[in-house]
Amino acid sequence: MPDLAIEASDRPLRPDQYLYVETHAWWMGTFGRHTHLTEHRVRQWIPARSDRVWLMERELTGAQKWLIGSAEQAAADGFELRDVGPVGRFVAPHGRFDLNGEQDEQPLCAPAPPRRGNWQSPTPAFFADLPRDPELLRKQLVDENPGSWFGPFAAAVNVLRTGLVPAPLRTALYAALLGLPDVTRQDGVCNLDGQECIAVVHDAGRTRTELFISPEDGQFAGERDTLRADSRFGLPAGTVISTTAVTTATVDEMGQRPA
């Protein structure tokens, strides 16, 4: 199996600190006959101590790119930016956020125990059970994710998005992915924020997916999905339908941003 030849490492995290994960994204949405990309900022503070709540901030910057239709046409049809997705501050134990309403205070009830998790809803407990051997991990990825929409590559990207995958498991995941069909490595590819990354690329099916990896610490640094063929809704091949840049850091307090 090919080797990514990159050493992943984790920042020290004291029990009283938080892991900060910020996602800068342009995600596609539709409104009637209109299709748009909208800019999002999602920030999470994940406590080192499991008895502390998580905090999420979701923001719509107001920036949009219209792929089909226009802002004027969509507004005339009743489009409003606030309908694109939830915004505000949310708190929850173990990251179980309720995005249907804004919560800016800590929950009063006792927190539920952490879930074991799976590829669709990954948790630290799930990561702990995954093999660190790339061959065994690749087999588990393939066996447990046979679908065309959520196959082994998509499953791996989904767990990496959390920012919680420990360094040894990240290294094994990258090596496992490079053992899959239609997956290659490219160096010097920039993510949404212009950070130069290693890209692990899955070039098959309806979309070309690039998984971005920081060459400094092997941390997940974002992704990009590009149409490989014209869509039935009128989007041409080569259209970027999703792109993100992900930053991780450690901070001392919930709500604090890194300097």
C-alpha positions in Angstrom: 0.0 0.0 0.0 1.3 3.5 -0.8 2.5 5.6 2.1 1.7 9.3 2.4 5.1 9.8 3.9 4.0 12.5 6.3 4.3 12.6 10.1 1.1 13.6 11.8 1.4 15.2 15.2 -0.9 16.6 17.9 -0.6 19.8 19.9 -0.4 19.4 23.6 -3.8 19.9 25.2 -4.1 20.4 29.0 -7.2 19.1 30.8 -8.4 22.7 31.3 -8.0 23.7 27.7 -10.2 23.6 24.6 -9.5 22.4 21.0 -10.6 25.2 18.6 -11.8 24.2 15.2 -12.8 26.8 12.6 -14.3 26.0 9.3 -14.4 28.6 6.5 -16.7 27.3 3.9 -18.5 28.0 0.7 -21.4 25.5 0.5 -23.9 25.0 -2.2 -27.6 25.6 -1.7 -30.8 25.7 -3.8 -33.9 27.9 -3.7 -36.5 26.9 -6.2 -34.8 27.2 -9.6 -31.8 29.1 -8.2 -28.5 27.6 -7.1 -25.9 29.5 -5.0 -22.7 29.2 -3.0 -22.9 30.8 0.4 -20.0 31.7 2.7 -20.2 30.2 6.2 -18.0 30.4 9.3 -18.3 27.7 11.8 -16.3 27.8 15.1 -16.2 25.1 17.7 -14.7 24.9 21.2 -14.2 21.3 22.2 -13.2 20.7 25.9 -10.4 18.4 26.8 -12.6 17.3 29.8 -15.6 15.3 28.8 -17.7 16.8 31.7 -17.6 20.2 30.1 -20.0 21.4 27.3 -19.0 22.2 23.8 -19.7 25.6 22.1 -20.5 26.2 18.5 -20.8 29.5 16.7 -22.3 29.6 13.2 -22.2 32.6 11.0 -23.4 33.6 7.5 -21.1 36.3 6.3 -23.6 37.5 3.7 -21.4 36.7 0.7 -22.9 34.6 -2.1 -22.1 33.5 -5.6 -25.0 32.6 -7.8 -24.4 29.5 -10.0 -27.9 29.5 -11.6 -30.1 32.6 -11.4 -29.2 35.8 -9.6 -29.6 37.5 -6.3 -32.3 39.8 -7.8 -34.3 36.9 -9.3 -34.1 34.9 -6.1 -35.1 37.9 -3.9 -38.1 38.4 -6.2 -39.1 34.8 -5.6 -38.9 35.2 -1.8 -35.3 34.1 -1.0 -33.8 35.3 2.3 -30.3 34.7 3.5 -31.4 33.6 7.0 -33.1 30.6 5.5 -29.7 29.1 4.2 -28.8 27.7 7.6 -28.9 28.1 11.4 -26.8 30.9 12.9 -25.9 31.8 16.5 -24.3 30.3 19.5 -25.1 26.7 20.6 -23.9 24.7 23.6 -24.3 21.0 24.2 -22.6 18.1 26.0 -20.4 15.9 23.7 -21.2 18.1 20.7 -24.9 17.0 20.4 -26.0 20.5 19.2 -29.7 21.3 18.7 -29.5 23.7 15.7 -33.3 24.3 15.7 -33.0 27.1 18.3 -30.3 29.4 19.7 -28.9 28.3 23.0 -26.5 30.7 24.7 -26.6 29.2 28.2 -25.4 25.9 29.5 -28.0 23.2 29.7 -29.6 22.7 33.1 -30.1 18.9 32.9 -27.4 16.4 33.6 -25.4 15.6 30.4 -26.0 12.3 28.7 -23.1 9.8 28.5 -21.0 10.0 25.4 -22.0 7.9 22.4 -19.8 5.3 20.9 -20.3 6.8 17.4 -19.8 5.5 13.9 -18.5 6.7 10.5 -21.6 9.0 10.0 -21.5 10.4 13.6 -17.9 10.0 14.8 -16.8 10.3 18.4 -13.5 9.9 20.3 -14.8 6.5 21.5 -15.2 5.4 17.9 -11.7 6.6 17.0 -10.3 4.6 19.9 -11.7 1.4 18.5 -10.4 1.8 14.9 -7.2 -0.1 13.9 -4.0 1.8 13.4 -2.8 -0.6 10.8 -3.5 0.9 7.3 -4.4 -2.4 5.7 -6.9 -3.3 8.4 -8.3 0.2 8.5 -8.8 0.2 4.7 -10.6 -3.1 4.9 -12.9 -1.8 7.6 -13.5 1.4 5.6 -14.6 -0.6 2.6 -16.6 -3.2 4.5 -18.6 -0.8 6.6 -19.2 1.9 3.9 -20.3 0.1 0.7 -22.6 2.9 -0.6 -22.0 5.0 -3.7 -22.9 8.3 -1.9 -21.2 7.5 1.4 -18.4 5.2 0.4 -15.0 4.6 2.1 -13.4 7.9 0.9 -16.4 10.0 2.1 -16.5 8.1 5.4 -12.9 9.0 6.1 -13.3 12.6 5.2 -16.3 12.8 7.5 -14.4 11.7 10.5 -11.4 13.9 9.7 -13.7 17.0 9.6 -14.2 16.7 13.3 -10.6 17.8 14.0 -10.5 15.2 16.8 -8.8 12.3 15.0 -5.5 11.6 16.9 -2.3 11.7 15.0 -1.6 8.0 14.7 -5.0 7.4 13.3 -4.7 10.2 10.8 -1.5 8.8 9.5 -3.2 5.4 9.1 -6.3 6.9 7.4 -4.2 8.7 4.8 -2.3 5.6 4.0 -5.5 3.6 3.8 -7.1 6.1 1.5 -4.2 5.9 -0.9 -4.8 2.2 -1.2 -8.3 2.8 -2.6 -9.1 2.8 -6.3 -9.0 6.2 -8.1 -7.2 7.9 -5.2 -3.9 9.8 -5.7 -1.7 12.3 -3.9 -0.8 15.8 -5.1 1.5 18.2 -3.4 1.4 22.0 -3.3 -2.4 22.4 -3.7 -4.0 25.4 -1.9 -7.2 25.2 0.1 -9.8 28.0 0.3 -7.7 30.2 2.5 -4.6 29.8 0.3 -2.8 27.5 2.6 -0.5 25.2 0.6 -1.5 21.6 1.4 -1.0 18.0 0.5 -4.1 16.8 -1.4 -5.5 13.3 -1.3 -7.7 13.2 -4.4 -10.6 10.8 -5.2 -11.4 11.3 -8.9 -14.4 9.1 -9.7 -18.1 9.2 -9.9 -20.0 12.5 -10.1 -17.5 14.6 -8.2 -13.8 15.0 -7.8 -13.1 15.3 -4.0 -9.8 16.8 -2.7 -8.9 16.2 0.9 -6.5 18.8 2.1 -3.8 18.0 4.7 -1.5 20.4 6.5 2.1 19.4 5.7 3.2 20.7 9.1 1.3 18.4 11.4 -0.8 16.2 9.1 -4.0 17.8 10.4 -7.2 18.0 8.2 -7.1 21.4 6.4 -10.3 21.3 4.3 -11.8 19.8 1.2 -13.1 20.7 -2.3 -15.8 19.0 -4.4 -15.8 19.7 -8.1 -18.3 18.3 -10.7 -16.8 15.8 -13.1 -19.7 16.0 -15.5 -22.5 18.3 -16.3 -25.3 18.1 -13.7 -29.0 17.5 -14.6 -29.8 20.8 -13.0 -27.6 22.8 -15.5 -24.3 23.1 -13.7 -21.3 22.4 -16.0 -18.5 20.1 -15.4 -15.7 21.8 -13.5 -18.1 23.7 -11.2 -16.9 23.8 -7.5 -19.9 22.9 -5.4 -18.2 22.9 -2.0 -14.9 24.2 -0.7 -13.6 24.6 2.9 -10.5 25.5 4.9 -10.2 24.2 8.4 -8.0 25.6 11.2 -7.3 24.0 14.5 -5.6 25.4 17.6 -5.7 25.1 21.4 -7.1 27.9 23.6 -7.5 28.4 27.3 -11.2 29.4 27.5 -14.5 28.6 25.7 -15.2 31.4 23.2 -11.6 32.5 23.0 -10.1 32.7 19.5 -6.4 31.9 18.8 -4.1 34.9 18.4 
